[in-house]
Every structure is written in C-alpha cells, then in structure tokens.
Amino acid sequence: MEREEITRIAGALDDTTIATIEGMNVLISTES
C-alpha cells in the first residue's frame, strides 16, 4: 500500500470514529 492510500483510509476511519462518538454523545445527553 502506498502512503497516500494509508492516509486516506486513516482519514476515513477518523471521520467514522468522530461521527460514532458524536452519535453516542447525543444518545447519552438525550437519556439524561
């Protein structure tokens, strides 16, 4: 794999992780 490809995949994972954490935070704040 080329470095650019790894960076792109890591960036996509980052976005997914951030979106997941934000979604969980919304659920948590809605419950309380």
Residue, then its C-alpha position, 0 to 999 in steps of 0.5 A: m500500500e502506498r502512503e497516500e492510500i494509508t492516509r486516506i483510509a486513516g482519514a476515513l476511519d477518523d471521520t467514522t470514529i468522530a461521527t460514532i462518538e458524536g452519535m453516542n454523545v447525543l444518545i447519552s445527553t438525550e437519556s439524561 
